[in-house]
Amino acid sequence: MPIVELNGVRKVYDTKVAVDNISLRIQPGTMFGLLGPNGSGKTSTIRMMIGITIPDAGTVQLFGEPFKRENLQRVGYLPEERGLYKKMNVLEQLTFMGQLHGLTEGESKKRAHQWCEKLQITEALPKKTEELSKGMQQKIQFIASLMHNPELVIMDEPFSGLDPVNATLLQDVLIELRNAGRAVLFSTHRMDQVEKMCDEIALVHQGHLVLSGSMREVKSKYPRNRVHIAYEGDSSFLQHPSIAEAKNFSGYSDIILRDDACDAQPLLQSAIAHGTRIWRFEVVEPTLEDIFITTVGGNVDA
Amino acid sequence: MHNTLLIARREYLERIRGKAFKISTVLIPLLMIGSILIATHGSKTAGHIAIVSSDTNLALDLQKELENSDKSDMDVDVQAPTAGWRQRLNTAVADKKLDGYLVIDGTSNEPTISYLSSAKGDIATTQTINAALRRVLTRERLIHRGMSRADIDALLKTPVLQKETITATGASDKSDNTSGFIAAYVLFFLMYFIVMMHGINVASSVVEEKSSRVFEVLLATVKPSEMMAGKIIGVGSVGLTQVAIWIGCIAAMLFTPLLAHIGAGGFKLQLSGLQLVCFVVYFLLGFLLYSSIAAAIGALVNSEQELRQYNMFIAMPMAVNMVVLFPIITAPNSLLSTLLSFIPTSTPLLMFLRLSIANVPGWQIGLSIATLSLSIAIVIWIAARIYRIGILMYGKRATLPEIVRWLRQS
């Protein structure tokens, strides 16, 4: 039974179609990445999933049932824009959130301490939110959404604005949750950061689903046609006919091969024939970002 | 219900601990006591003037009247018109040693009297002098006609009007109704301040949650109607706590010798049981009405600044109460007063005021509570709908057609 199931969901604000005919399923124990540029409909999709807004068409099912508010007790939600009470101290805030999700006050406090220890911000517990840095606030909110040990974790842009150390810390927590059998969905516009994490992805663009499926499936549809070369000496091999597109830096080049010439071997031969010294020659599959750009035609910021 | 209480508790604790609560708890009674003191004691005219007259008797009489009457508390010098007096007095006025001077020219049969002062619009002083002059001149003329001083004083004595109220049971009540009136007045302003202040607090608390986006987390578990109810109950309890603190203080003063110490031993608060019950009922209903309106307004706007423009929707109906205060006090049972007290936004304050100072028929009280409750139900129904959608609107302000559409949709 999928934890989340969207079928042909559509949402229109005034005249703008925010989400159009999006369908997706999330299974337990899956790390699901909802990817797309700013304004592509990620947040609107998420809001419909948890009943904050109601879809104009299509159906939403959580835990195999149509939307029921009681089921939200089993969901942990981190909204894109961070919301914490400024004047309230962190412990009280976390306790309050835990209680709203059905925990007792004592249990709530206990878990708040445990989580803060885990994320290394115990010193923030007695402080007011307004005294904390942005990154710390984000960690607090991250904890707030996980206090009640939800079966489904939904996080809207969880890593934006975090330094690499903290981003990794949170990523590790999410992976842990996934390994414990929870369904984790997160959205992001930084596709490069999350490639390694996701089991499944959905790429949205202008409210439409442009790509979805398991990471393997998606990637296998695209040939290994990226070549990274680090070299020294003659660069005339860069004129080779198998190259469709190249970004050349001094002593370094990122190359995309032509679709009909999906083999980097001739290029390497040509380089050696020109007497170029090769430090690195790597043939890789396209990144998610590359795939996205190819699919929507380079119009990422639209 | 569990969630509503949790939200209410959070709201309550945050506000009780805040500075604003402590400050307003102390400041509002001070303001009120201050304004009552001014209203009751501030009407005596004070000042320092001079009287210039060749008729020393008349001048001394006037001086006595001005210095010792119950309406004025002036400092009066009497001077004879010696050479250069005008020059001297003008300088004194210019130097602010004198507030003004009175010239009585008694040479002719009809004395001409003029008052010269630095202040243009000192109506109170002019009136006091006028009244004193009238009394002194009347006495003077009566003496001229051969009456004795004792006779004149007996003649001029103003009779004291004895006031009694007849209660609903037909018994007459001789108790001092000024203190009853003051009590009603105090409670009126108490209600006014609390409802106004905490009503607006509900709106700003909604806006705060909206602008900090906390509500999005809350909405992922809590129903909008539960959120709204929690806020209103939480903020309302703060208001009740404040009233309880004040009433506790008043009681402490009444039942301890403290009041006698500050020289108000004769003052007795006179509140009937009906008045107290009605105060509580109207206070709660009034608070519910205004805070639901405030919650809806809070859901409509996006920021504190925007809220300030909309605050007039709360402040205006409140201000109506103040504007019509005087006509209602003078004629609490007139048709106008009755009609005004049935406007839902005015019922809590005006009906309470009316029944405190006059005998309002029981059916009017009952009917007013019924209409008020009905309008609260309607307002809450509308507010919950606006809240439900408005709270998720951001980036732009809602237009009137949009609001109407929301009401129909949700």
Interface residues (C-beta under 8 A of the other chain):
Chain A: I50 G51 I52 T53 R69 L72 Q73 V75 Y77 P79 E81 R82 G83 L84 Y85 K86 K87 M88 F96 M97 Q99 L100 H101 Q141 A144 S145
Chain B: N3 L6 R10 E14 G18 E208 E209 S212 R213 V214 F215 E216 V217 L218 L219 A220 T221 V222 K223 L392
